[in-house]
Amino acid sequence: MKKKHLAFAMAAGTLAASGAHAQSSVQLYGLIDLSVPTYRTHADANGNHVIGMGNDGEPWFSGSRWGLKGAEDIGGGTKVIFRLESEYTVSNGAMEDPGQIFDRDAWVGVEDERLGKFTAGFQNTIARDASAIYGDPYGSTKLTTEEGGWTNSNNFKQMIFYAGSATGTRYNNGLAWKKLFSNGIFASAGYAFGNQTSFGNNATYQFALGYNGPSYTASTYYSHVNLNGNTNQSFSVGGNYTLGIVRANAGYFRYWGNQGALGQRQDNSWTVSLKVAPKGAFDYELGYQQMRVHNAAYNSDGDIPNANLGTFDPTSGLHNGFKETLYASVFYHLSKRTELYLAGDYMKLHGGYTVGTTFGASNQLELTTGVRTRF
């Protein structure tokens, strides 16, 4: 009888057990996002376009993933928690990052009603989570202690790297603390060990503050990344405001990146977006962002590298320029879990700002339709 009960619980995606002093749960969950067809201009060195499934196999909005998350109530308002999450590509069934089975999350922690949430392991940077409320119109309206955020698979999603660490938009060897107070104030701090003999080398530390108001949310963060002996710093402030069926988002990012003998790169970037969600099955999104670089060195491919990653070529010289991107989408919700979408973006490069995906062209158009479902 017990075996039958266990099989039924696991098939439903949740395993629950209770004892005299504690309750525990483990949940299987996931998301599938498939973009087809996708159209992209300037897709090779000859200026040809491409029509395919996804953007080089990547879905438009959300990396397809599956995961396990669990909690054990140990009493006194305290729970032991964990999450293991893996990303894959629906178009070919491959792992997103070969050799790294849990390439989105692998952490364990403690959550307490009074002290907040403390987690350790591979996880989102706290700067990424704090800026998700204004980074684009697709994330949560309110600040929470849960991971969330914006992604980076299309031309309007590279701004997220300002909120990154020495290892991308997630911490390796990371510690994170988050607390949402009853008065609406949100506070968090994160640190990622570099695991070097010199303490602090290749390490990251970040702080974030925010506030959940009745119709608006605002947040700010500071980030300090030490990578290969070079200091990278960023600061951001932004928020959103909801009036009826309209949500408006806006944010500003400032970045300073040391480049050895080449001096300091300085970026000024900003984003604005709208989401309109009338009653019914449809909602609509529109956004614009501009990323400006000053004294930026190229990477080894001759392109502007993403912030914080330290991939500049010391022989490339210094460059000024900016990238601007306009994007839009329409969602049709079949249910609470499943939706169809139509989306597109147009990117324009100015001055010395170059990206590898355009193969030397100064503009690129991307269009797609797709389906996204959750379990």
N, C-alpha and C positions, 0 to 999 in steps of 0.2 A: 504494500500500500504506500509506503514511504517513497519507494522508487518511482511509482506512478505520479505521485504528487510533485516530486522533484523534476521529472521530465516535463510535466505540464508547465511548471513555473519557468523553466529555462526556455521552453518554446515560446512563451509569451514575452520573453525578453527581460523578465525580472525574477530574480531569485530572492526570496524573503525568508528570514528565519528569526525566531524570537527566543530569548532565554529569560532567566530570572532577573537579570540586571541590564540587559542590552538588547537592542534591536538592530539588525543589519540588513542591508539591501545591496544588490548588484544589478545594474541595468545595462542591457545591450541596446545601443541606439545607432543611428546613422543618417546619412543624407546622400542622395544621388542627384547630381546636376549634369545634364547632357545638353550641349549646345550643337544644334544641327539644323540647317547648314550654317556655316560661318563664312563670311566674305571679307577679305582683307586686301587692300591695295598695296603696291610697292612691297611685294612679298619676296622678291629676290633682287639680285644685282642688276637685272635687265628691266626692272620696273613692272614686272608682270603681277597680276592679281592671283589670288588663290581662293578656291571654294572647298571647304572640307568640313570635318567634324571637330568642332572646338577650335581654339586658338593654339595651333601646334599640339592638339590633343587636350588642351586645358579647357575646362568649362568656363563660362563667362562670369558667373557670380560667386559660386561657392565651390571650393574643392570638395569633391566627393569623398566621404569618410565614413568609417565605422569605428565604434569605440565601446569601452566598458567604463562605467563609473559606479562608484560604490560609497557607502557611508555606514559607519557603525556608531550608534548612540551609546556612549560610555557613561552617561548620566551627568547630572549637574549642568545641563545645557551645552555639553561638549560632544562633538562627533569627530571620529577619525574618518578621513575622506581620501579618495584616490581617483585618478583618471588615466586611462590608456587609450590613445586615439591614433588611428592610422589613416593616411590619405592614399587614394588610388585614382586611376584614370579609367573612366567608363569606356572610352573609345577603344582601348586595347587591353584593359584588365591589368595593366602594369602598376607596380608600386610607384608612387610619386617620387620617392627618394630611394632608389635601390640600395639594399643593405641596411636600411633604417626602418624597421617594421613600425615603430610608433614615432612617426615623424611630425606629429602635431602636438601630442601631449604624452608625458610619462612622468607623473608626479604623485606624491603622497603628502597629506597634510592634516591639520587640525582646524576645526571650525568651532568657535565658541561664541555664544550669544553676547557676552560682555567684551571679549578681547578681540574679536574679529576672526579673520580667516588667514591662516599661515600655511603656505605650500612650499615644497622643495622638490626640484627636479627640472625636467624639460617642459617649458610652459611659455605662454604669451608674455611679452614684456608688459609691465604695468602702464608704460606710456602708451602703448598700442591700445590697451583697453580703455584708458582714460580719454583718449582722443577719438574713440569710435563714435561718440555721440554727435560729432560734427564732421568727421572725415569724409563721409558720403551719406546719402539719404537712406541707406539700406540697413543700417544697424539699429541698435536699441536707442530709444529716446532717453531713457534714464540710466544713470550710473548704477551699477550693481557690483557685487563681489564675484560674479560669474565671469568667465572668459567670454570674449565676444570679438567684435571688431570688424574691421574692413580688411579686404584681401588685396592681392597684388598681381592679378593675372592679365589685366588689360591696360590700355594706355592711360586711363584715368586713375590707376591704382598704385602708382609708384611713390606717391607722397608718403605712404605708410612707413618707408624706410627712415624718415626723420625720427620716428618713434621706436626705432630698432635698437639692437645691441651689437656687440662685437661678433655675434653669430647669426645676424639677420633679425627678423621680427619676433623671434622667440629667444629665450634665454637657454643656453646650455649651462648646466650646473647652477641653476637659478634658485633664489629664495624670493618669495613675494609675500607681502602682508597687505590686506585690504580690510577696510572697516567702513560700513555705512551706518551712520549714527541716526538716532530717531528724529533728530531735527532736520534731516536732509543733507547734512554735511558728509562728504565722502573723502576718505584719506587712504593713501596707499604708498608703499615703498618697496623697491626691489633691488636686489644685488645678485650679480652673476660672477662666480669665481672664474678666474682665468686658468686655474690649475697650473700655475707657473711657480718656479722656485722664488721668483721675485714677486712678493705679494702685491696685487693690484695690476700686474701686467696682463693685458688682454681681458680685463675685468670691466664690468658695467655697473653703475649705480644710478637709480632714478627715484624721483619723488613726484607725487601727483596729489592734487586737491580738487574738489569739485563740490557742486551743490545741486540737489534736485529740488527745484521749485514747483509750484502748482501747475504752471504752464510753460516753464522753461527749465533748461539744464545748462550749466556752465562748468568747465573744467580747465585745468592748466597742468603742465608737467615740466620738469627739468630733467635732462638726461646727460650723463657724462660717461663716455666710452673711451677706454684706453686700449688702443689696438696697435700692436707692433711698435710701441714707443711713441705713437702719435695720439694726441688728445682730440676727441670729437665731442662737441657739445651741441645740444639743441634745446630749444624752448618753444612751447606752443600754448596758445590760449584760444578758446572758442566755445561754442555752445549751440543750442537750438531753441526755437520758440514755436509752440503749437497754438494755432488759432483756428478752431473749428476743424475743417477737413484738411487744412494746410499746415505743413511743418517746414520751417525755414532753418537752414544750418549754415554756419560760417565759422572759419578758423584761420589762424595765422601761424606760420612756422618760421623760426629763425634757426639757422645752423652755422656752426663754425667748425671747420675741419682742418687740422694741421697736416701739412703735406711735406714734412722734412724741410729740405733746403728751398723748396718751391714756395714756402710761406703758407698762409692760411686761406683756405677756400671759405667763402661766405655766401650763404643762400638766404633769400627772402621769398617765401612762398605763401600762397593763400588759396582758399577754396570756399565756394558758396554753392548751395544746392537747395532744391525744393522737393517736397513730396506731397502730392495731392491724393487723398484717399476718401472719395465720396462713398456713400452707401452703395452697396452692390459688390460685384465680383472684381471690378477693375481698380487699380491704382496707377499713378503716373509719377515719374521721377525726371528731374532735369538738373544738371550740374555743370559747373565750370571751375577749372583750377588753373593756376599759373605757378610755375616753378622757375625761379630766376637764380642763376649761378654767377658768381664773380670770383675771378682768379682760380678757376677750377682746372685741375689737370685731368687729361683723359686717362682711361685705362689702357691696357695693352692692345685693345681692339680699336682704339681711336674714338671712344665714346665717353660721355659723362657717366661716371660710376654712381651707383646708388650711395646715399649717405651712410656713414658709419662703418662701411665695409673695408676701407683702406686699400682699395684695389687700383690706386692711381699709378701711372707710369712716370717716374721722375724725369724722363727725357722728353716728355710730351709738350712741355711749355704750358702756359696758362691761357684760359679761355673764358669769355663772357658770353652770356646768351640766356634765352629762356624758352621754355616749353609751355604751350597752352593747349588745353584739351576741353572740348565741349562734349557732353554725353547725355543720353536720354534713354528711358525705358518705359515699357508698359507691361503690367502684370495682369493676368486673368487667373483668379483663384478658383480652381475646381473644388477645393475643400480646404480645411485648415492645414492640411499637410502637403497638398500638391498644387502646383501652379504652372501655367504656361507663360512665356515671356517673349517680348520683342525688344531688342536693345541695339544700341550703336554708339560709336564715339568718333570724333574727328580731332586729330592731333596735328598741331602746326609747330615747327621748330624754327627758332630765330637765332641769328648770330652763330656763336660757336657751340650751341647746344646740339649734340648729336646723340642718337640712340641706335643700337645695332639692328633693331627690328625693321627699320625703314631702308636699310642697305644704301644709305647715302641720300635718300630723298628727304625733302623738307616737310612732308606731310604724309598722313596716312588715315584712311577711312576703314572702320571695322563695323560690320553689321551681323546680327545673328538672331535666330529664334532658338528656343529651348524649352526644356521641361525640368522642373526641380521637385523632388518629393522627399519626405522624411519618414523615418520609422523609429 
